[in-house]
Amino acid sequence: MAKKDKLIKVFAGPEGTVILLKSRLEEAGIYSIIKNDSSEAFLGVATPFTDLYVRESDLDKARPIISEMKSSV
């Protein structure tokens, strides 16, 4: 990943859905990363949503895959 290539949050949802979307993006050659930045994790509270990020340079390529996933959820 290039230093100036910023990560953009493209999806938030249940962990299983995010993992499936990440897999579909990877099949298309799109790098993605899952983040779960729960500030309540230290309390043992699980967050209902997980975030998925892609490189800004891959955003246009990722949009159709993300839209397809959103319409099927």
PyMOL commands that set and color helices and strands:
alter all, ss='L'
color gray80, all
select helices_A, chain A and resi 15-27+41-43+56-72
alter helices_A, ss='H'
color red, helices_A
select strands_A, chain A and resi 7-13+32-35+50-55
alter strands_A, ss='S'
color yellow, strands_A
deselect
rebuild
show_as cartoon
